[in-house]
Amino acid sequence: MDRRSVAVRFVCSVFLLFFSIAGCCQASSAPAVAPPAGANGDTTSTADLTPATANAEPTASSVAAATATAQNNSLCTAIRPFYWEIGDQNSALVSGSLGTDSSGNPVLATTMLSIASSSKMIYGTYVVQLRGSAANLTSQDVNFLHFTSGYTNMGDSTTGGECPRTDTPDTVNTCLALQNPANGLPYSYQDPRTIGKFDYDSGHLENHASQ
């Protein structure tokens, strides 16, 4: 993707949700409190997560488990600084920030971070969510996500300014209409020589997003 700066909210939401459920919660009939840190910095919790309640609304125990995970789990603290958030379709239910950026400021939901090619992971996750499941991906989706679509006229520079930085609608389409100065062809050009072949290029996901 040409956008090298995105909010870190989505990544850490998924990360914290996973570890609060899979790594730091155990079933119990007793009310849960914020779990203590273990010897290695990990946490355990007595949050009431059972098959019967796994799909229920988050409880105070869920909030405590997620908060303790973010603050104490070694898998989380190893990637600080970060902002994390868990919520529903209405609003955030719990959030927090761990560590500071290079300027000493806390990382917030509005903080922009340069993540370069990690954005492709986020985009791939978005596509799977949009389709409903990985099983619903079309063969065309797979070609784009595997970087075998043939749309290889954009390059893979993480510092270049190929696309305009603008918040106006259709930014991706605006970018694809521009010409690559190296060959005079638009970024939407599909190269028949690279169709069906892996070719690392930003054009795959840019063009997929446009279609």
Buried (B, 14 or more C-beta within 10 A) or exposed (E): BBBBEBBBBEBBBBBBBEBBBEBBBEEBEEEBBBBEBEEEBBBBBBBBBEEEBEEEEBBEBBBBBBBBBBBBBEBBBEEEBBBBBBEEEEEEBBBBBBEEEEEEEEBEBEBEBEBEEBBBEBBBEEBBEEEEEEEEBEEEBEBBBEBBBBBBBBBBEEEEEBBEEEEEEEBBEBBBEBEBEEEEEBBBBBBEEBBEEEBEBBBBBBBBBBE
